[in-house]
Amino acid sequence: MNKPLTTPSSYDVTKVRADFPILAREVHGKPLVYLDSAASAQKPQQVIDAITRVYSHEYANVHRGAYYLSETATAAYEAAREKVRGFINAAHVSEVVFTKGATEAINLVAATWGRKFLKEGDEIVLTTVEHHSNIVPWQLLREAVGCVLTVVPVAADGSIDIAEFAKAIGPKTKLVAVAHVSNVLGTVLPVRDIADLAHAAGAKILLDGCQGIVHAHVDVQDLGCDFYVFSGHKLYGPTGIGVLWARQELLEAMPPYQGGGDMIDTVTFAKTTWAPPPAKFEAGTPPIVQAIGLGAAIDYLNSLDRVAAAKHETALLRYAMSSLQQVPGIRLIGTAPGKAAVQSFVMDGAHPHDLATVLDRSGVCVRAGHHCAQPLMDVLGVTATTRASFGIYNTMAEVDALIAALRRAQEVLL
């Protein structure tokens, strides 16, 4: 096996791992090797403590109570919104809408902006690599208004040529909705160039940032996008919280997604008027503690050298790709240049589900299946893949553990 690539001297992965209590446990009597962060990342103690503190000492509903606990919870909730704003460099804190996840955020855009501004014959451009959550909402919109979905193909190595977007985007294009980073292939799409093409055609662009925001610095103004969505649980925060960022003028033009408390200005039986964004899109009691937990996750990530962390993840990926290719019968799925730390693969003679089950007996957690990307699986000519995804806490030794477990799995399955 090749010598592991070293990580930056400024990045202490041992110290980072110490912040994640679950990583110290064993599974089936073996040390836990968690390689499924693309599905959901583990949580540092700092996030766990923040959530516990709110529930133990500071919990109340927000925006409505004229008493200390409510004022404290409201301040923490809105502080989390400001942390998100700073993390993605949004121009205004009012551009940050809290949702229960990226899936809800995309559905919100489809059901509000899409239904108001798209009509029969208008086109939405997607790519082959999209997650189901960035396909199905647009299909529902197509059924409602008669718009057309155009799909940009993916190359054999998992890359996407900007020239394909130039061919797909035309005068009828009203929206381009694409992944920032593929959750299956790790491909980093040329999103700034795509945004320029979309805007030149008079279209808007939405980026599914679930994987992008985890592995790279995101500046929504620099990216040139109109909508950016992501989930908290992949960003080392809690489940049940996501973010829709949209330009202020778009949020103001969009109708509400849901009706209820907190999203209104005035209500009578004759007419209701709406609160300004972001409240207009946050009907009912919001995910208070989850948002605060996301804020704690952002604080944690900001405490790290994120450039060094990204280089560490790149070194892990390169070592994993090299190591996997030395295992007979393994074929890598997705080898595009500059990809993020996500690697899918298949093993000759072994179904990915069976392989993942056997790896689990060695304490190695990987994802197996179609990864909510069935159209991509069809194009790749496979029904499923095994996927190893790396985070800020993974090590070269864990890559070695994966390879050793794969070799043992071959003895069992083949």
C-alpha positions as CSV (number, residue, x, y, z in Angstrom):
1,M,0.0,0.0,0.0
2,N,1.2,3.5,-0.7
3,K,2.5,5.6,2.1
4,P,-0.3,7.8,3.5
5,L,-0.3,11.4,2.4
6,T,0.4,13.7,5.3
7,T,-2.0,16.3,6.5
8,P,-1.1,19.9,7.2
9,S,1.0,20.4,10.3
10,S,-1.4,23.1,11.5
11,Y,-4.2,20.5,11.6
12,D,-4.4,18.3,14.7
13,V,-6.9,15.6,13.8
14,T,-6.3,13.8,17.2
15,K,-7.5,17.0,19.0
16,V,-10.5,17.3,16.7
17,R,-11.5,13.6,17.3
18,A,-11.4,14.2,21.0
19,D,-14.3,16.7,20.6
20,F,-16.5,13.9,19.2
21,P,-17.5,11.6,22.0
22,I,-19.1,8.9,19.8
23,L,-15.8,8.3,18.1
24,A,-14.4,6.7,21.2
25,R,-16.9,3.9,21.3
26,E,-16.7,0.4,19.8
27,V,-19.1,-1.4,17.5
28,H,-19.2,-5.2,17.5
29,G,-16.1,-5.1,19.7
30,K,-14.1,-3.1,17.2
31,P,-13.2,0.6,17.2
32,L,-15.8,2.7,15.4
33,V,-14.7,3.8,12.0
34,Y,-17.3,6.3,10.8
35,L,-17.2,6.9,7.1
36,D,-20.7,8.1,6.4
37,S,-20.5,11.8,7.1
38,A,-22.1,12.6,3.7
39,A,-25.3,11.1,5.0
40,S,-25.1,12.7,8.5
41,A,-22.0,13.9,10.4
42,Q,-21.3,13.2,14.0
43,K,-21.6,16.0,16.6
44,P,-18.9,17.6,18.7
45,Q,-19.3,18.0,22.4
46,Q,-19.6,21.7,22.0
47,V,-22.9,21.2,20.0
48,I,-24.2,18.6,22.4
49,D,-23.5,21.0,25.3
50,A,-25.2,23.9,23.6
51,I,-28.4,21.8,23.0
52,T,-28.3,20.5,26.5
53,R,-27.9,24.0,28.0
54,V,-30.9,25.4,26.2
55,Y,-33.2,22.5,27.2
56,S,-31.8,22.6,30.8
57,H,-31.6,26.3,31.5
58,E,-32.8,28.6,28.7
59,Y,-35.7,27.0,26.9
60,A,-38.9,28.9,26.0
61,N,-40.8,29.8,22.8
62,V,-39.4,32.6,20.8
63,H,-40.6,36.0,19.6
64,R,-43.8,36.0,21.7
65,G,-43.0,36.0,25.4
66,A,-42.4,39.1,27.4
67,Y,-40.3,37.3,30.0
68,Y,-36.7,36.5,30.6
69,L,-36.6,32.9,29.3
70,S,-38.4,33.8,26.1
71,E,-36.2,36.9,25.5
72,T,-33.1,34.7,26.1
73,A,-34.2,32.0,23.7
74,T,-35.2,34.6,21.1
75,A,-31.8,36.2,21.3
76,A,-30.0,32.9,20.9
77,Y,-32.3,31.9,18.0
78,E,-31.7,35.1,16.2
79,A,-28.0,35.0,17.0
80,A,-27.9,31.7,15.2
81,R,-29.4,33.3,12.2
82,E,-26.6,35.9,12.2
83,K,-24.0,33.2,12.6
84,V,-25.4,31.6,9.4
85,R,-25.3,34.9,7.6
86,G,-21.7,35.4,8.5
87,F,-20.8,31.8,7.6
88,I,-22.1,32.1,4.1
89,N,-21.5,35.9,3.7
90,A,-25.1,36.8,3.0
91,A,-25.7,40.5,2.5
92,H,-28.5,40.7,5.0
93,V,-29.6,38.5,8.0
94,S,-33.2,38.7,6.7
95,E,-32.1,36.6,3.7
96,V,-31.6,33.6,6.0
97,V,-34.7,31.4,6.4
98,F,-34.7,28.5,8.8
99,T,-36.3,25.3,7.6
100,K,-36.3,21.8,8.9
101,G,-33.7,20.8,6.2
102,A,-32.5,21.3,2.7
103,T,-35.3,19.2,1.3
104,E,-37.9,21.5,2.8
105,A,-36.0,24.5,1.6
106,I,-36.0,23.3,-2.1
107,N,-39.7,22.5,-1.8
108,L,-40.3,26.0,-0.4
109,V,-38.7,27.6,-3.4
110,A,-40.6,25.3,-5.8
111,A,-44.0,25.9,-4.1
112,T,-43.6,29.7,-3.8
113,W,-41.3,31.2,-6.3
114,G,-41.8,28.4,-8.8
115,R,-45.6,28.5,-8.8
116,K,-45.7,32.3,-8.9
117,F,-43.2,32.9,-11.6
118,L,-43.1,29.8,-13.8
119,K,-45.6,28.9,-16.5
120,E,-46.2,26.2,-19.1
121,G,-43.3,25.8,-21.4
122,D,-40.7,27.4,-19.1
123,E,-37.6,25.3,-18.6
124,I,-35.8,24.2,-15.5
125,V,-32.2,22.9,-16.0
126,L,-31.0,20.1,-13.7
127,T,-28.1,17.6,-13.9
128,T,-27.8,13.8,-13.9
129,V,-26.1,13.9,-10.5
130,E,-28.9,15.5,-8.6
131,H,-30.2,14.1,-5.3
132,H,-33.9,13.2,-5.3
133,S,-34.7,16.3,-3.2
134,N,-33.5,18.4,-6.1
135,I,-35.5,16.4,-8.7
136,V,-38.9,15.5,-7.2
137,P,-40.0,19.1,-6.1
138,W,-39.4,20.3,-9.7
139,Q,-41.4,17.3,-11.0
140,L,-44.3,18.3,-8.8
141,L,-44.0,21.8,-10.1
142,R,-44.0,20.5,-13.6
143,E,-47.3,18.7,-12.9
144,A,-48.7,21.9,-11.5
145,V,-47.7,24.5,-14.1
146,G,-46.5,22.5,-17.1
147,C,-42.9,23.6,-17.0
148,V,-40.2,21.4,-18.7
149,L,-37.2,19.7,-17.1
150,T,-33.9,19.7,-19.1
151,V,-31.1,17.4,-17.8
152,V,-27.4,18.1,-18.3
153,P,-25.4,14.8,-18.6
154,V,-22.4,13.6,-16.6
155,A,-19.2,12.3,-18.1
156,A,-17.8,8.9,-17.4
157,D,-15.4,10.1,-14.7
158,G,-18.2,12.0,-12.9
159,S,-17.3,15.5,-14.2
160,I,-19.7,17.9,-15.9
161,D,-18.6,20.0,-18.8
162,I,-19.6,23.7,-18.7
163,A,-20.2,23.4,-22.4
164,E,-23.1,21.1,-21.7
165,F,-24.7,23.9,-19.6
166,A,-24.2,26.3,-22.4
167,K,-26.1,24.0,-24.7
168,A,-28.9,23.4,-22.2
169,I,-29.6,27.0,-21.0
170,G,-31.6,29.0,-23.4
171,P,-34.3,31.7,-23.8
172,K,-36.9,29.5,-22.2
173,T,-34.8,28.7,-19.1
174,K,-36.1,30.3,-16.0
175,L,-34.3,28.3,-13.3
176,V,-31.1,26.3,-13.1
177,A,-31.1,24.0,-10.0
178,V,-27.9,22.0,-9.4
179,A,-25.8,20.4,-6.7
180,H,-22.8,22.4,-5.5
181,V,-21.1,19.0,-4.9
182,S,-22.5,15.6,-5.8
183,N,-23.4,13.4,-2.8
184,V,-22.5,10.3,-4.8
185,L,-19.5,11.2,-6.9
186,G,-17.9,14.1,-4.9
187,T,-17.9,16.1,-8.1
188,V,-17.6,19.9,-7.5
189,L,-19.7,21.6,-10.2
190,P,-18.4,24.8,-11.8
191,V,-21.2,26.7,-10.1
192,R,-19.9,30.2,-10.7
193,D,-19.7,29.7,-14.4
194,I,-23.1,28.0,-14.4
195,A,-24.5,31.1,-12.5
196,D,-23.1,33.4,-15.1
197,L,-24.7,31.4,-18.0
198,A,-28.0,31.3,-16.1
199,H,-28.1,35.0,-15.5
200,A,-27.0,35.8,-19.1
201,A,-30.2,34.0,-20.1
202,G,-32.3,35.8,-17.6
203,A,-32.7,32.8,-15.4
204,K,-32.2,32.2,-11.6
205,I,-29.9,29.6,-10.1
206,L,-30.5,27.4,-7.0
207,L,-27.6,25.5,-5.5
208,D,-28.1,22.4,-3.3
209,G,-25.3,23.0,-0.9
210,C,-25.7,20.0,1.4
211,Q,-22.2,18.7,0.5
212,G,-20.7,21.9,-0.8
213,I,-20.9,23.8,2.5
214,V,-19.3,20.9,4.4
215,H,-16.1,20.7,2.3
216,A,-15.5,24.2,1.1
217,H,-15.8,27.9,2.1
218,V,-19.1,29.2,0.8
219,D,-19.7,32.8,-0.1
220,V,-23.1,33.1,-1.7
221,Q,-22.3,36.5,-3.1
222,D,-19.2,35.3,-4.7
223,L,-20.9,32.2,-6.1
224,G,-23.4,34.4,-7.8
225,C,-26.4,32.2,-6.9
226,D,-29.9,33.3,-6.2
227,F,-30.9,30.5,-3.8
228,Y,-28.6,28.3,-1.6
229,V,-29.8,25.5,0.6
230,F,-28.2,23.2,3.1
231,S,-28.9,21.0,6.1
232,G,-27.5,21.4,9.6
233,H,-27.0,17.7,10.3
234,K,-24.3,17.3,7.6
235,L,-22.5,20.4,9.0
236,Y,-21.9,18.8,12.4
237,G,-25.1,20.3,13.8
238,P,-28.4,18.7,14.8
239,T,-31.1,17.2,12.7
240,G,-34.4,19.1,12.1
241,I,-32.7,22.3,10.9
242,G,-31.9,23.6,7.5
243,V,-31.3,26.9,5.8
244,L,-32.7,28.6,2.7
245,W,-30.7,31.6,1.7
246,A,-32.2,33.7,-1.1
247,R,-31.7,37.3,-2.3
248,Q,-33.8,39.8,-0.4
249,E,-35.8,40.9,-3.4
250,L,-36.7,37.3,-4.3
251,L,-38.0,36.6,-0.7
252,E,-40.0,39.7,-0.8
253,A,-41.6,38.7,-4.1
254,M,-42.4,35.1,-3.0
255,P,-45.7,34.2,-1.4
256,P,-45.8,32.4,1.9
257,Y,-45.1,28.7,2.0
258,Q,-47.3,28.0,5.0
259,G,-49.8,29.9,7.1
260,G,-49.9,30.3,10.9
261,G,-48.4,32.1,13.8
262,D,-45.4,34.3,13.5
263,M,-45.5,34.8,9.7
264,I,-48.3,37.4,9.8
265,D,-48.5,41.1,10.2
266,T,-52.3,41.4,10.7
267,V,-55.1,38.9,10.5
268,T,-58.8,39.4,10.0
269,F,-61.4,37.0,8.6
270,A,-61.5,39.3,5.6
271,K,-57.7,39.5,4.9
272,T,-54.3,38.6,6.3
273,T,-51.1,40.5,5.6
274,W,-47.7,39.0,5.9
275,A,-44.6,39.7,8.0
276,P,-41.5,40.6,6.1
277,P,-38.9,37.9,5.4
278,P,-37.6,35.8,7.0
279,A,-40.6,35.5,9.3
280,K,-43.0,35.2,6.3
281,F,-41.5,31.7,5.7
282,E,-41.3,30.5,9.3
283,A,-44.9,29.8,10.3
284,G,-45.5,28.3,13.7
285,T,-43.0,27.5,16.4
286,P,-39.6,27.2,14.7
287,P,-36.8,24.6,15.3
288,I,-35.5,26.8,18.2
289,V,-33.0,24.5,19.8
290,Q,-31.9,23.0,16.5
291,A,-31.1,26.4,15.1
292,I,-29.1,27.2,18.2
293,G,-27.3,23.9,17.8
294,L,-26.5,24.8,14.2
295,G,-25.1,28.1,15.5
296,A,-22.9,26.1,17.9
297,A,-21.7,23.9,15.0
298,I,-20.8,27.0,13.0
299,D,-18.9,28.4,16.1
300,Y,-17.0,25.1,16.3
301,L,-16.1,25.1,12.6
302,N,-15.0,28.7,12.8
303,S,-12.7,27.7,15.7
304,L,-10.8,25.4,13.3
305,D,-8.3,26.2,10.6
306,R,-10.8,25.4,7.8
307,V,-8.2,25.6,5.1
308,A,-6.1,23.1,6.9
309,A,-9.2,20.9,7.5
310,A,-10.0,21.0,3.8
311,K,-6.4,20.0,2.9
312,H,-6.7,17.1,5.4
313,E,-9.9,15.9,3.8
314,T,-8.2,16.1,0.3
315,A,-5.3,14.0,1.6
316,L,-7.7,11.4,3.0
317,L,-9.5,11.2,-0.3
318,R,-6.4,10.8,-2.4
319,Y,-5.1,8.1,-0.1
320,A,-8.4,6.3,-0.1
321,M,-8.7,6.4,-3.9
322,S,-5.1,5.1,-4.2
323,S,-5.7,2.4,-1.6
324,L,-9.0,1.2,-3.0
325,Q,-7.5,0.8,-6.4
326,Q,-5.1,-1.7,-5.0
327,V,-7.8,-4.0,-3.8
328,P,-8.6,-6.6,-6.6
329,G,-12.2,-6.3,-7.9
330,I,-12.8,-2.8,-6.7
331,R,-13.9,-0.2,-9.2
332,L,-14.1,3.5,-8.3
333,I,-17.2,5.4,-9.2
334,G,-16.5,9.1,-9.7
335,T,-12.9,10.3,-10.3
336,A,-13.4,13.9,-11.5
337,P,-10.5,16.2,-10.9
338,G,-10.8,18.4,-7.8
339,K,-13.6,16.4,-6.3
340,A,-14.6,16.5,-2.6
341,A,-14.0,13.8,0.0
342,V,-16.7,11.4,-1.1
343,Q,-15.8,8.1,-2.8
344,S,-18.3,5.6,-4.2
345,F,-17.1,2.2,-5.4
346,V,-18.4,-1.3,-6.4
347,M,-16.8,-4.7,-5.7
348,D,-17.0,-7.4,-8.3
349,G,-19.3,-10.2,-7.1
350,A,-20.7,-8.4,-4.0
351,H,-23.8,-6.4,-3.7
352,P,-23.2,-3.1,-1.9
353,H,-25.7,-3.9,0.8
354,D,-24.1,-7.2,1.6
355,L,-20.7,-5.5,1.5
356,A,-21.7,-2.8,3.9
357,T,-23.2,-5.4,6.3
358,V,-20.0,-7.3,6.4
359,L,-17.9,-4.1,6.8
360,D,-20.1,-3.2,9.8
361,R,-18.8,-6.4,11.6
362,S,-15.4,-4.8,11.5
363,G,-16.7,-1.6,12.9
364,V,-16.6,0.3,9.6
365,C,-19.7,2.4,8.8
366,V,-20.2,3.1,5.1
367,R,-23.3,3.9,3.0
368,A,-24.7,1.4,0.5
369,G,-27.6,1.9,-2.0
370,H,-28.6,4.4,-4.6
371,H,-28.0,7.4,-2.3
372,C,-31.2,9.1,-3.3
373,A,-29.8,9.4,-6.9
374,Q,-31.5,6.7,-8.9
375,P,-31.3,8.5,-12.2
376,L,-27.5,8.7,-11.8
377,M,-27.3,5.0,-10.9
378,D,-29.2,4.3,-14.2
379,V,-26.7,6.3,-16.2
380,L,-23.7,4.6,-14.4
381,G,-25.2,1.2,-15.2
382,V,-25.3,0.1,-11.5
383,T,-28.2,-0.4,-9.1
384,A,-26.2,0.8,-6.1
385,T,-22.7,1.6,-4.9
386,T,-20.8,1.5,-1.6
387,R,-19.8,5.0,-0.5
388,A,-17.1,6.1,1.9
389,S,-17.3,9.8,2.9
390,F,-14.8,11.6,5.0
391,G,-15.1,14.4,7.5
392,I,-12.9,16.6,9.7
393,Y,-12.4,13.8,12.2
394,N,-11.3,10.9,10.0
395,T,-7.7,9.6,9.8
396,M,-5.4,7.8,7.5
397,A,-5.5,4.8,9.9
398,E,-9.3,4.6,9.3
399,V,-8.7,4.4,5.6
400,D,-6.4,1.5,6.3
401,A,-9.1,-0.1,8.5
402,L,-11.6,0.2,5.6
403,I,-9.1,-1.5,3.2
404,A,-8.4,-4.3,5.7
405,A,-12.2,-4.8,6.2
406,L,-12.7,-4.9,2.5
407,R,-10.2,-7.6,2.1
408,R,-11.8,-9.6,4.9
409,A,-15.2,-9.1,3.2
410,Q,-13.9,-10.6,0.0
411,E,-13.0,-13.7,1.9
412,V,-16.6,-13.9,3.2
413,L,-18.6,-12.9,0.2
414,L,-16.6,-14.2,-2.8
